[in-house]
Amino acid sequence: MKYIFKNIQVCLPARQGFTLIEMLVVITIIGIISSFAVVSVNDARIKARDAKRQADIVQTYTALQVYFDKNNQYPKCSCSRSDCWETVLDSTMFNESGKPYITPLPIDPLDKDEYYYEYCSDDGKTFTITYQLEQEDDVKTMSGF
């Protein structure tokens, strides 16, 4: 069999870049993947702040126990007051040499009104620390006696 077209070269146009459809598909895929990443990072931040809150409460609880061991009572503050965390704990949590039992006094990582720490001790023999986590709607309470 003879080749009739043996000297003819097929000339296809050279590709210069990507088509619009290819670019749109790639951009859409990148957008979907990045939206998953943003959601995951936000959840991780919330969990990290909640872990910090729980660590703050445990640290404060420990400092209050040390204070009780030295003074035979907890710092007194009426449970009807809402400023006990800042005023009483910040000013009375010092040992005999003037060093604080806890420094600095923990504050909420977001420092918003809806997430808070509260302390109260009416009689100096028991205390209550109240706090709220971001992932949970209910208020948590830790008591000591």
Residue, then its C-alpha position, 0 to 999 in steps of 0.5 A: m500500500k502506498y502512502i499518498f500523503k507522505n510529504i504532508q505535515v499536519c500543523l496543529p496550533a500550539r497551545q499557549g495556555f489554559t482554557l477558561i473552563e480549566m481555570l474555573v474548575v481549578i479555582t472552584i476546587i481550591g475554594i472548596i478545599s480552603s473553606f474546609a480548612v477555614v472551618s477546621v482552623n476555627d474549630a481548633r481555635i475554639k477548642a484551644r480557648d476552652a482548654k485555656r479556660q479549664a487550665d486557668i480554673v485549675q490553676t486558680y483552684t490550686a492557688l486558692q488551696v495554697y491560700f487556704d493552707k496558709n490562712n485557714q480560710y478562702p478570700k471572702c467575697s459575697c456571692s451577690r457581687s459580680d466583681c470578686w474575680e478582679t477585686v478580691l482575688d487580685s488584691t488578697m492573693f498574696n503570701e506573707s512575703g508579698k508574692p502572689y499565689i497566682t500571677p497574673l490573675p487569669i482572664d478569659p481568652l476572648d474577654k467578652d461578657e458572655y464567657y466569664y470567670e466568677y469567684c465567690s466565698d461568703d463564709g471563707k470556708t467554701f468557695t465557688i468558681t463559675y465559668q463558661l466554655e465556648q463549645e457548651d451553653d451551660v455554665k460550669t461550677m467548681s467548688g472547694f471546701 
